[in-house]
Amino acid sequence: MAVRQYLDRLQVAEAGPPTVEQLAFLHEQHLLRIPFENLDIHGGVPITLDEDKILKKILDRKRGGFCYELNTAFAWLLRQLGYTVKVFAAEVAREEGGFGIPFDHMVLHVTLDEPWLVDVGFGDSFRYPLPLMSEVSIEQLGERYRFQTEDDWWVLERSKSDEVNFKNKYRFTLASHRLSDFESGCRYHQTSPKSTFTKGPICTRALPSGRVTLTEDKIVTTRHHVRSEEAVESRSQWVSALEEWFEIVI
């Protein structure tokens, strides 16, 4: 029953057998339909790493979440559909250089004919799964992605299609982890003033040709690489934007 509920939320009529094409379709639908958001953190609602609670939040309450929630839920769905899924721990690149804390971010590894990186919990993530191959540039919707390997680390890099230089996004190893391993990272991102998630509310999802993002004081939409911004000047306007763009009612 929960699988059917999940597929309905993704607007997927029927999930076929595990294939690369079907995985790519589910990945994109997830990014289009279920937002990346940190509203519970700013609403004083503790986020616990319990699979049942995460699924109820996303399916029954029609909410989104951040990486630990979204990728946990998607991993559950993929396993129900017959995919082989592992959970990896990633460290996100910092503006000042270097990378974040251990268990900073959660990503998924799916094995089909070859290994794929899956991530529906990074906000502005790649639209389709990436083949886990070193130093191969992959283009998606005006962005280029590639992996570099260094010791045990796989480093995901991204650039615009018309730019030469790649920038680090995050790095991970191929060690498999359990959900409970991410408890310290989840707690850190809910409580630390150094975490980007405690600095202000954000809700974002992909659009067919871009992205829409709602912050505390503005809503930004990008379509075909054209950016527009609108100020949000009242609580009622913010609540209305949240319902209009993300179907979240609070």
C-alpha positions as CSV (number, residue, x, y, z in Angstrom):
1,M,0.0,0.0,0.0
2,A,2.8,2.4,0.9
3,V,4.5,1.7,-2.4
4,R,1.4,2.7,-4.3
5,Q,1.0,5.8,-2.1
6,Y,4.7,6.7,-2.9
7,L,4.3,6.2,-6.6
8,D,1.1,8.4,-6.6
9,R,3.1,11.1,-4.9
10,L,5.6,10.9,-7.7
11,Q,2.9,10.8,-10.3
12,V,4.1,7.5,-11.5
13,A,1.3,5.2,-12.8
14,E,3.3,2.0,-12.9
15,A,6.8,1.2,-11.9
16,G,8.4,-1.3,-14.2
17,P,11.2,-3.7,-13.5
18,P,14.5,-2.3,-12.4
19,T,16.3,-0.7,-15.4
20,V,18.5,2.3,-15.9
21,E,15.7,4.1,-17.7
22,Q,13.2,3.4,-15.0
23,L,15.6,4.5,-12.3
24,A,16.3,7.8,-14.1
25,F,12.5,8.4,-14.5
26,L,11.9,7.8,-10.7
27,H,14.9,10.0,-9.8
28,E,13.6,12.9,-11.9
29,Q,10.0,12.6,-10.7
30,H,11.3,12.6,-7.1
31,L,13.1,15.9,-7.6
32,L,10.1,17.4,-9.4
33,R,7.5,16.3,-6.9
34,I,9.0,16.1,-3.4
35,P,10.8,19.2,-2.1
36,F,14.1,19.5,-0.3
37,E,13.2,21.5,2.8
38,N,14.3,22.2,6.4
39,L,11.0,23.6,7.8
40,D,10.9,21.3,10.8
41,I,14.2,22.6,12.0
42,H,12.8,26.2,12.1
43,G,9.4,25.0,13.5
44,G,11.0,23.4,16.5
45,V,10.1,19.8,15.4
46,P,13.0,17.3,16.0
47,I,13.9,15.2,13.0
48,T,14.7,11.6,14.1
49,L,16.2,9.0,11.8
50,D,13.4,6.5,12.0
51,E,12.3,5.0,8.6
52,D,8.6,4.7,9.5
53,K,8.4,8.3,10.7
54,I,10.2,9.6,7.6
55,L,7.8,7.7,5.3
56,K,4.8,9.0,7.2
57,K,6.1,12.6,6.9
58,I,6.7,12.3,3.2
59,L,3.6,10.2,2.3
60,D,0.9,11.0,4.9
61,R,1.8,14.6,5.6
62,K,2.8,15.4,2.0
63,R,6.1,17.0,3.2
64,G,9.7,16.9,2.0
65,G,12.8,16.9,4.0
66,F,16.6,17.1,3.9
67,C,19.1,14.5,2.7
68,Y,18.8,12.0,5.5
69,E,15.0,11.9,5.1
70,L,14.7,12.1,1.3
71,N,17.4,9.6,0.5
72,T,16.2,7.2,3.2
73,A,12.7,7.3,1.8
74,F,13.9,6.8,-1.8
75,A,16.1,4.0,-0.8
76,W,13.1,2.3,0.8
77,L,11.1,2.7,-2.4
78,L,13.8,1.4,-4.6
79,R,14.3,-1.7,-2.5
80,Q,10.6,-2.4,-2.6
81,L,10.8,-2.2,-6.4
82,G,13.6,-4.7,-6.6
83,Y,16.7,-2.4,-6.8
84,T,19.9,-3.2,-4.9
85,V,20.7,-0.1,-2.8
86,K,23.6,0.8,-0.6
87,V,23.9,4.0,1.6
88,F,27.1,6.0,1.5
89,A,28.2,8.9,3.7
90,A,29.4,12.1,2.0
91,E,31.1,15.3,3.1
92,V,30.0,18.5,1.4
93,A,32.5,20.9,-0.1
94,R,32.9,24.2,1.8
95,E,33.1,27.6,0.3
96,E,36.3,28.3,2.1
97,G,37.8,25.0,1.0
98,G,37.9,21.6,2.4
99,F,34.9,19.4,3.2
100,G,32.4,19.1,6.0
101,I,31.9,16.8,8.9
102,P,31.7,13.0,8.7
103,F,28.2,11.9,7.8
104,D,27.5,15.4,6.5
105,H,25.3,14.1,3.7
106,M,23.7,10.9,2.6
107,V,23.9,9.5,-0.9
108,L,22.8,6.2,-2.5
109,H,24.5,3.6,-4.6
110,V,22.4,1.5,-7.0
111,T,23.7,-1.5,-8.9
112,L,22.2,-2.4,-12.2
113,D,24.5,-3.5,-15.1
114,E,27.0,-0.9,-13.6
115,P,27.1,1.1,-10.4
116,W,25.1,4.4,-10.3
117,L,25.1,7.3,-7.8
118,V,21.6,8.4,-6.8
119,D,20.8,11.5,-4.8
120,V,17.4,13.1,-4.4
121,G,18.4,14.9,-1.2
122,F,20.9,17.6,-2.2
123,G,18.6,20.3,-3.2
124,D,20.1,21.4,-6.5
125,S,21.1,17.9,-7.4
126,F,21.9,16.2,-10.7
127,R,18.6,15.4,-12.5
128,Y,19.4,11.8,-13.4
129,P,21.6,9.1,-11.7
130,L,25.3,9.3,-12.5
131,P,27.3,6.3,-13.6
132,L,30.1,5.8,-11.1
133,M,33.1,6.1,-13.4
134,S,36.2,8.2,-12.8
135,E,37.1,11.2,-14.9
136,V,34.2,10.9,-17.3
137,S,32.3,14.1,-18.0
138,I,28.5,13.7,-18.1
139,E,26.2,16.5,-19.2
140,Q,22.7,17.1,-17.9
141,L,20.5,20.2,-18.6
142,G,23.4,22.6,-19.1
143,E,25.5,21.2,-16.2
144,R,28.5,18.9,-16.4
145,Y,29.5,16.3,-13.7
146,R,32.5,14.1,-13.2
147,F,34.1,12.0,-10.5
148,Q,37.7,12.2,-9.4
149,T,39.3,9.6,-7.2
150,E,41.8,10.3,-4.5
151,D,42.9,7.5,-2.1
152,D,39.5,6.0,-1.0
153,W,37.5,9.1,-1.9
154,W,35.3,9.7,-4.8
155,V,34.9,13.5,-5.4
156,L,31.8,14.7,-7.3
157,E,32.6,17.8,-9.3
158,R,30.2,20.1,-11.3
159,S,30.5,22.9,-13.8
160,K,28.3,24.8,-16.2
161,S,28.5,23.5,-19.7
162,D,30.1,26.7,-21.0
163,E,32.7,26.8,-18.2
164,V,36.1,25.2,-18.1
165,N,36.7,24.7,-14.4
166,F,34.9,22.2,-12.2
167,K,34.1,22.8,-8.6
168,N,33.8,20.2,-5.8
169,K,30.3,19.3,-4.6
170,Y,31.0,16.5,-2.2
171,R,33.1,13.5,-1.6
172,F,32.3,10.0,-0.4
173,T,33.8,6.5,0.0
174,L,32.3,3.2,-1.1
175,A,31.8,2.0,2.5
176,S,28.2,1.0,3.1
177,H,26.4,2.5,6.2
178,R,23.2,2.0,8.3
179,L,20.7,4.8,8.9
180,S,21.7,5.0,12.6
181,D,25.3,5.9,11.5
182,F,24.0,9.3,10.4
183,E,22.5,10.3,13.8
184,S,25.5,12.6,14.6
185,G,25.3,14.4,11.3
186,C,21.5,14.8,11.6
187,R,21.8,16.2,15.1
188,Y,24.6,18.6,14.0
189,H,22.5,20.0,11.1
190,Q,19.5,20.7,13.4
191,T,21.5,22.4,16.1
192,S,24.8,23.8,15.1
193,P,25.0,27.5,14.2
194,K,27.7,26.5,11.6
195,S,25.1,24.4,9.7
196,T,23.5,26.0,6.7
197,F,20.2,24.5,7.8
198,T,19.9,26.5,11.0
199,K,20.5,29.8,9.3
200,G,17.0,30.1,7.8
201,P,14.1,28.1,6.3
202,I,14.4,26.9,2.7
203,C,12.2,24.9,0.4
204,T,13.2,24.0,-3.1
205,R,12.3,21.6,-5.9
206,A,13.2,21.0,-9.5
207,L,11.0,22.4,-12.3
208,P,10.9,20.7,-15.8
209,S,13.1,23.5,-17.1
210,G,14.7,24.8,-13.9
211,R,14.1,25.2,-10.2
212,V,12.0,27.1,-7.7
213,T,13.3,28.1,-4.2
214,L,11.5,29.7,-1.3
215,T,13.6,31.3,1.5
216,E,12.6,33.4,4.4
217,D,12.3,36.6,2.3
218,K,12.2,35.7,-1.4
219,I,11.1,33.3,-4.0
220,V,13.5,32.5,-6.8
221,T,12.5,30.7,-10.0
222,T,14.8,29.7,-12.8
223,R,13.5,28.6,-16.2
224,H,15.8,27.8,-19.1
225,H,18.7,29.4,-17.2
226,V,16.7,32.7,-16.8
227,R,16.5,33.7,-13.1
228,S,13.7,35.8,-11.6
229,E,13.3,36.9,-8.0
230,E,10.3,38.1,-6.0
231,A,10.4,39.5,-2.5
232,V,8.3,37.9,0.2
233,E,7.2,40.6,2.5
234,S,4.7,39.0,4.9
235,R,4.1,35.7,6.7
236,S,0.8,35.2,4.8
237,Q,2.6,35.7,1.5
238,W,5.2,33.1,2.5
239,V,2.6,30.6,3.5
240,S,0.7,31.1,0.3
241,A,3.9,30.6,-1.8
242,L,4.7,27.4,0.2
243,E,1.3,26.0,-0.7
244,E,1.3,27.2,-4.3
245,W,4.7,26.0,-5.3
246,F,5.2,23.0,-2.9
247,E,1.8,21.9,-1.9
248,I,2.8,22.2,1.7
249,V,0.1,23.5,4.1
250,I,1.2,24.7,7.6
